[in-house]
Structures are given as structure tokens and as C-alpha cells.
């Protein structure tokens, strides 16, 4: 259920795998995405199960309507009743409020400055990485008092550069913005490594404590992969402060 968890000075980071939930095929088992065709009741049950495993109140987890952009929302509580706005990053200075990001090949990016009491979660697919969603999230944290030198950054399961094949023109276009994302598949064709691009962006912005979990979603049967399966569930990354 909780595939990876990290704790750092009162900041908590967690990434789910696909097991331990109630969703049926093809979303089995712990699908946390509400817009992939799964039964809404199963998604609610899965979100409650994941929150319970992390010691969180599911009503205190904030989700996004992700659109592969670079917009950031500052939140201090759950969304009021109504539609969740289209953003790809969340930031909060409210302790005890968990931010969540959904992925199934894109890079979930979790950021925390435990001293300032500020956290952020970002959804960095190829378009979002190129658009600068992670720098935008970090800038929003800085406006709330965070210092990049204190920020702890963790990236979760995502398709790796050895597997994310793209046309040569697309690789070249991405490399114009982020050279570190230029890659080659294990079979020798053009590829993009979004995680490498995100980590390079964080490095330039002064974030020294940055780590990737090293799991490729396309290679791992324990994780959802849109590129592999098309109709599938969504993983989640969570970040919060005590």
C-alpha cells in the first residue's frame, strides 16, 4: 500500500504502490485517481485506506485537478464544496494538512522546509517539467518563508529515461529547455528522463537535499503505468508536516 515513506525533521513524504485497496480490474487494487473510470465509491474507500495507513484524516488531504501545466495553488485547508481548480502544484504553511499528487508515469515531486513549516506537492509530467511547475512550486514556498537551502525534495515512482521513448524532435524540444532530461532508451532510441530534468532544476535553484526513489513505473508490476496499460489506476504522493 505505502511503497515508500521518508521522514525528515517533522516533514513526512509517502508514495503508494497499487496494492491493498478495493478497486476491481483494470484498476486493481489501490487506485487513488477519481477521473480514470473507476467506481467513485472504491476510490473513496482507497483514499481512506491510504490515509489511515499514514495516520492521516482523509478529510485533511488536499487533491488537485491536474492538467499538465505550471499553475500553483496556495491552500490552508481542504477545498470547499465544489469543483477542484485546475492546478499542478499545491503549497501550504498549514501543519497537519496533507497535500497529494496523482501519477501513473509522471513524476510526483514532494518538497518541504520543516523549519519554515512549508510544504509543496507538484505533478511534473514532460509538459509540466518543461513549463516549470517545480520551480513555480518552489517559488511559492519561498514566498511563504521557505529557504531552498533547507528544502528537502523527494521524487516518487515515474517512467524512467531508459523506457520513456519519444520522437527525436520531441527530445530536442525538451532539451532546449532542460538539457538534463535528454536521454536514450535501453534499446537505443530517443527518450526523455523527466526525473533527471526535475532534479536538475532543483539543483540550479539551490535545493541540495534531493533524492529520487529510483522506481520505474513502466518496469514495475507493483505500480500503475499509463504508457504500459493505458486504462489503469493512479498512484499518490503525500507530503505533510507534524
C-alpha positions, 0 to 999 in steps of 0.5 A, a space after each residue: 500500500 505505502 511503497 515508500 515513506 521518508 521522514 525528515 525533521 517533522 516533514 513526512 513524504 509517502 508514495 503508494 504502490 497499487 496494492 491493498 485497496 478495493 478497486 476491481 480490474 483494470 484498476 486493481 487494487 489501490 487506485 487513488 485517481 477519481 477521473 480514470 473510470 473507476 467506481 467513485 465509491 472504491 476510490 473513496 474507500 482507497 483514499 481512506 485506506 491510504 490515509 489511515 495507513 499514514 495516520 492521516 484524516 482523509 478529510 485533511 488531504 488536499 487533491 488537485 485537478 491536474 492538467 499538465 501545466 505550471 499553475 500553483 495553488 496556495 491552500 490552508 485547508 481542504 477545498 470547499 464544496 465544489 469543483 477542484 481548480 485546475 492546478 499542478 502544484 499545491 503549497 501550504 504553511 498549514 501543519 497537519 494538512 496533507 497535500 497529494 499528487 496523482 501519477 501513473 508515469 509522471 513524476 510526483 515531486 514532494 518538497 518541504 522546509 520543516 523549519 519554515 513549516 512549508 510544504 509543496 506537492 507538484 505533478 511534473 509530467 514532460 509538459 509540466 517539467 518543461 513549463 516549470 511547475 517545480 520551480 513555480 512550486 518552489 517559488 511559492 514556498 519561498 514566498 511563504 518563508 521557505 529557504 531552498 537551502 533547507 528544502 528537502 525534495 523527494 521524487 516518487 515512482 515515474 517512467 524512467 529515461 531508459 523506457 520513456 521513448 519519444 520522437 527525436 524532435 520531441 527530445 530536442 524540444 525538451 532539451 532546449 529547455 532542460 538539457 538534463 532530461 535528454 536521454 536514450 532508451 535501453 534499446 537505443 532510441 530517443 527518450 526523455 528522463 523527466 526525473 533527471 530534468 526535475 532534479 536538475 532544476 532543483 539543483 540550479 535553484 539551490 535545493 541540495 537535499 534531493 533524492 529520487 526513489 529510483 522506481 520505474 513505473 513502466 518496469 514495475 508490476 507493483 505500480 500503475 503505468 499509463 504508457 504500459 496499460 493505458 486504462 489503469 489506476 493512479 498512484 499518490 504522493 503525500 507530503 505533510 508536516 507534524 
